[in-house]
Amino acid sequence: MTSEERKVNGNEEMANYLARGGVLTSPDNVPPRYRGELLRLMSSFVDSELAGSSGFADAINEAPGIKERIAASRIVLEKADHAERVLDLMAEFGTDKARYNSAHDWAARLDRDAEVAARRQGADMRLSVFHLPIDGWTDAVVLNVLMGLATDVHLAEMAEVSYAPLAEVIRDIRPREKRHTELGIEGLEKIAADEAGRKEARVSVAYWRPRVADTFGEAQSERFERLQAKGLRSRPNSELLDDWRQIADKTLAPLGLA
């Protein structure tokens, strides 16, 4: 616990401390409402990583070559590792890791044409896009690229949260997640090297792009100001979405997929 944290007494002082940019370093000094929002934030990350890892695992056998198979395997492995790192932090708040891992079917998916939007489905906290199935190798690569670019925008936000242990883990995880996206872009470049591949990739881009956009939530969120006051958010959903759209356009345009 930092010296500044020790000086904080009462809910009002804690709220002012967080509003001034203060950080918390231990579960011992986390107020109840902050704890609830923090655990929700961490759960969404863990559930999305576990669901993403499980969903991408089937794509390993769809890989067209050994290099692609290795890349897909690495993504599956490291996403599960990232989930465990944040789950370790949740365990410090009393979360049962063993029960958590087996609580949901992380590979479960809805029909491909299901209208998921940004609403939560079922009991877990995965992002909406991870409720939808992957259809073949090209589809997997397109999702990996678009969601990977979105993940980096999300993680840049999470890396600044007021709970220091989580911010540190996210800053460590972020470069590996960026590498997953780079591997996806390499794969997409190969796919888009001929017209047949570009045609197939365009179909997947048209399918996944609006669904990845939904992961940023509503443009005007009532929760944003509440989370911002606690130091758990810094930029509104609309700004994050605009950043992702620009990055996605810049990435897809040279491949003829914008």
C-alpha positions as CSV (number, residue, x, y, z in Angstrom):
1,M,0.0,0.0,0.0
2,T,1.4,3.4,-0.9
3,S,1.7,6.3,1.6
4,E,-1.0,8.2,-0.2
5,E,-3.4,5.3,0.1
6,R,-2.8,5.1,3.8
7,K,-3.9,8.7,4.2
8,V,-7.3,8.1,2.7
9,N,-10.1,7.7,5.2
10,G,-13.8,7.1,4.3
11,N,-15.7,6.7,1.1
12,E,-15.7,10.4,0.2
13,E,-12.0,10.8,0.6
14,M,-11.5,7.6,-1.4
15,A,-13.7,8.9,-4.2
16,N,-11.8,12.2,-4.3
17,Y,-8.5,10.3,-4.2
18,L,-9.5,8.2,-7.3
19,A,-10.9,11.2,-9.1
20,R,-7.5,13.0,-8.7
21,G,-5.8,10.1,-10.4
22,G,-4.9,8.1,-7.3
23,V,-4.1,4.4,-7.6
24,L,-4.9,1.4,-5.4
25,T,-2.3,-1.4,-5.0
26,S,-4.0,-4.1,-2.8
27,P,-7.4,-5.7,-2.3
28,D,-7.2,-4.6,1.3
29,N,-7.8,-0.9,0.4
30,V,-10.5,-1.4,-2.3
31,P,-14.0,-0.1,-1.4
32,P,-17.0,-2.4,-2.2
33,R,-18.4,-0.5,-5.2
34,Y,-15.0,-0.2,-6.7
35,R,-14.4,-3.9,-6.1
36,G,-17.6,-4.8,-8.0
37,E,-16.7,-2.7,-11.0
38,L,-13.1,-3.9,-11.0
39,L,-14.1,-7.6,-10.9
40,R,-16.5,-7.0,-13.7
41,L,-13.8,-5.5,-15.8
42,M,-11.4,-8.3,-15.1
43,S,-14.1,-11.0,-15.6
44,S,-14.9,-9.6,-19.1
45,F,-11.2,-9.8,-20.0
46,V,-10.7,-13.3,-18.6
47,D,-13.9,-14.7,-20.2
48,S,-13.1,-13.1,-23.6
49,E,-9.6,-14.5,-23.6
50,L,-10.8,-18.0,-22.6
51,A,-13.6,-17.9,-25.2
52,G,-11.3,-16.5,-27.8
53,S,-8.7,-19.2,-27.1
54,S,-11.2,-22.0,-27.3
55,G,-12.9,-20.7,-30.4
56,F,-9.6,-20.3,-32.2
57,A,-8.4,-23.8,-31.2
58,D,-10.4,-25.4,-33.9
59,A,-8.8,-23.2,-36.5
60,I,-5.4,-24.9,-35.9
61,N,-6.4,-27.9,-38.0
62,E,-7.7,-25.6,-40.7
63,A,-4.2,-24.0,-41.1
64,P,-2.8,-24.3,-44.6
65,G,0.8,-24.8,-43.6
66,I,3.1,-25.6,-40.6
67,K,4.0,-21.9,-40.0
68,E,0.3,-21.0,-39.8
69,R,-0.4,-24.0,-37.5
70,I,2.4,-22.8,-35.2
71,A,1.0,-19.3,-35.2
72,A,-2.5,-20.4,-34.4
73,S,-1.2,-22.7,-31.6
74,R,0.7,-19.8,-30.1
75,I,-2.3,-17.6,-30.1
76,V,-4.4,-20.3,-28.4
77,L,-1.8,-20.9,-25.7
78,E,-1.0,-17.3,-24.9
79,K,-4.6,-16.2,-24.7
80,A,-5.2,-18.8,-22.1
81,D,-2.1,-17.7,-20.3
82,H,-3.3,-14.1,-20.3
83,A,-6.6,-15.1,-18.9
84,E,-4.8,-16.9,-16.0
85,R,-2.7,-13.9,-15.2
86,V,-5.7,-11.7,-14.6
87,L,-7.6,-14.6,-12.9
88,D,-4.7,-14.7,-10.4
89,L,-5.5,-11.1,-9.5
90,M,-9.2,-12.1,-9.1
91,A,-8.1,-14.9,-6.8
92,E,-6.7,-12.3,-4.4
93,F,-10.3,-11.1,-4.1
94,G,-11.6,-14.6,-3.3
95,T,-12.3,-15.9,-6.7
96,D,-12.0,-19.7,-6.9
97,K,-9.7,-20.3,-9.9
98,A,-10.5,-24.0,-10.4
99,R,-14.2,-23.5,-10.3
100,Y,-14.0,-20.4,-12.5
101,N,-12.2,-22.3,-15.3
102,S,-14.9,-25.0,-15.4
103,A,-17.9,-22.8,-14.8
104,H,-18.7,-22.2,-18.5
105,D,-18.3,-23.9,-21.8
106,W,-15.8,-21.5,-23.4
107,A,-16.1,-23.1,-26.8
108,A,-19.9,-22.7,-26.9
109,R,-21.2,-20.6,-29.7
110,L,-24.6,-19.3,-31.0
111,D,-25.7,-19.7,-34.6
112,R,-23.6,-17.6,-37.1
113,D,-26.5,-15.4,-38.0
114,A,-27.6,-14.8,-34.4
115,E,-28.3,-11.2,-33.5
116,V,-25.9,-10.8,-30.6
117,A,-25.1,-7.1,-30.7
118,A,-23.4,-5.8,-27.6
119,R,-25.7,-7.6,-25.1
120,R,-24.4,-10.2,-22.7
121,Q,-25.4,-13.8,-23.5
122,G,-25.6,-16.4,-20.9
123,A,-23.8,-16.3,-17.5
124,D,-20.2,-15.5,-18.6
125,M,-18.9,-12.0,-19.4
126,R,-17.2,-12.6,-22.7
127,L,-17.5,-9.9,-25.3
128,S,-20.4,-10.4,-27.7
129,V,-18.2,-11.3,-30.7
130,F,-16.9,-14.4,-28.9
131,H,-20.4,-15.9,-29.0
132,L,-20.2,-16.4,-32.7
133,P,-18.6,-19.3,-34.6
134,I,-15.6,-19.2,-36.9
135,D,-16.1,-20.5,-40.4
136,G,-12.8,-21.8,-41.8
137,W,-9.3,-20.5,-42.0
138,T,-9.8,-17.2,-43.8
139,D,-12.6,-16.4,-41.4
140,A,-10.4,-17.1,-38.4
141,V,-7.6,-14.9,-39.8
142,V,-10.0,-12.0,-40.5
143,L,-11.5,-12.2,-37.0
144,N,-8.0,-12.4,-35.5
145,V,-6.9,-9.2,-37.3
146,L,-10.0,-7.1,-36.7
147,M,-10.5,-8.2,-33.1
148,G,-6.7,-8.0,-32.5
149,L,-6.7,-4.4,-33.5
150,A,-9.7,-3.8,-31.3
151,T,-8.1,-5.6,-28.4
152,D,-5.1,-3.3,-28.6
153,V,-7.4,-0.3,-28.3
154,H,-9.2,-1.9,-25.3
155,L,-5.9,-2.8,-23.6
156,A,-4.4,0.7,-24.0
157,E,-7.4,1.9,-22.0
158,M,-7.0,-0.9,-19.4
159,A,-3.3,-0.3,-19.0
160,E,-4.2,3.0,-17.3
161,V,-6.7,1.8,-14.8
162,S,-6.4,2.9,-11.2
163,Y,-5.8,-0.6,-9.8
164,A,-2.1,-0.8,-10.2
165,P,-1.7,-4.7,-10.2
166,L,-4.1,-5.0,-13.1
167,A,-2.5,-2.1,-15.1
168,E,0.9,-3.8,-14.7
169,V,-0.4,-7.1,-16.0
170,I,-2.1,-5.5,-18.9
171,R,1.0,-3.6,-19.9
172,D,2.9,-6.9,-19.9
173,I,0.2,-8.7,-21.9
174,R,-0.3,-6.0,-24.5
175,P,2.8,-6.6,-26.6
176,R,2.0,-10.3,-26.9
177,E,-1.5,-9.5,-28.0
178,K,-0.1,-7.1,-30.6
179,R,2.1,-9.9,-31.9
180,H,-1.0,-12.1,-32.3
181,T,-2.4,-9.4,-34.6
182,E,0.8,-9.1,-36.5
183,L,0.7,-12.9,-37.1
184,G,-2.9,-12.5,-38.4
185,I,-1.9,-9.7,-40.7
186,E,0.9,-11.8,-42.2
187,G,-1.7,-14.6,-42.8
188,L,-4.2,-12.2,-44.3
189,E,-1.5,-10.8,-46.7
190,K,-1.0,-14.3,-48.0
191,I,-4.8,-14.9,-48.4
192,A,-5.3,-11.6,-50.2
193,A,-2.4,-12.2,-52.6
194,D,-4.9,-13.3,-55.3
195,E,-8.4,-12.4,-56.3
196,A,-10.0,-15.6,-55.0
197,G,-8.5,-15.0,-51.6
198,R,-9.5,-11.4,-51.5
199,K,-13.0,-12.3,-52.5
200,E,-13.3,-14.8,-49.6
201,A,-11.7,-12.4,-47.2
202,R,-14.1,-9.5,-48.1
203,V,-17.0,-11.7,-47.1
204,S,-15.5,-12.3,-43.7
205,V,-14.6,-8.7,-43.3
206,A,-18.2,-7.7,-44.0
207,Y,-19.4,-10.3,-41.4
208,W,-17.0,-9.5,-38.6
209,R,-16.4,-5.8,-38.9
210,P,-19.8,-4.6,-37.4
211,R,-19.6,-7.4,-34.8
212,V,-16.2,-6.3,-33.6
213,A,-17.4,-2.7,-33.5
214,D,-20.1,-3.8,-31.1
215,T,-17.4,-4.8,-28.6
216,F,-16.9,-1.0,-27.9
217,G,-20.4,-0.8,-26.5
218,E,-22.9,2.1,-26.8
219,A,-21.5,5.4,-27.9
220,Q,-23.0,7.2,-24.9
221,S,-22.8,4.9,-21.9
222,E,-24.2,5.8,-18.5
223,R,-21.5,3.6,-16.9
224,F,-18.7,5.5,-18.4
225,E,-18.8,8.5,-16.0
226,R,-19.1,6.2,-13.0
227,L,-16.1,4.2,-14.1
228,Q,-14.1,7.3,-15.1
229,A,-14.6,8.7,-11.6
230,K,-13.1,5.5,-10.2
231,G,-10.2,5.6,-12.5
232,L,-11.3,2.5,-14.4
233,R,-12.0,4.2,-17.7
234,S,-10.4,7.3,-19.3
235,R,-11.8,7.7,-22.8
236,P,-15.5,7.3,-24.0
237,N,-16.6,4.4,-26.2
238,S,-17.1,6.6,-29.2
239,E,-13.4,7.7,-29.2
240,L,-12.2,4.1,-28.8
241,L,-14.4,3.0,-31.7
242,D,-13.2,5.8,-33.9
243,D,-9.6,4.9,-33.2
244,W,-10.3,1.3,-34.1
245,R,-12.1,2.2,-37.3
246,Q,-9.2,4.3,-38.5
247,I,-6.6,1.6,-37.7
248,A,-8.7,-1.1,-39.3
249,D,-9.0,1.0,-42.5
250,K,-5.3,1.6,-42.6
251,T,-4.6,-2.1,-42.1
252,L,-7.1,-3.4,-44.7
253,A,-6.8,-0.8,-47.4
254,P,-3.3,-2.0,-48.7
255,L,-4.8,-5.6,-49.0
256,G,-7.8,-4.4,-51.0
257,L,-10.1,-5.3,-48.2
258,A,-11.2,-1.9,-46.9
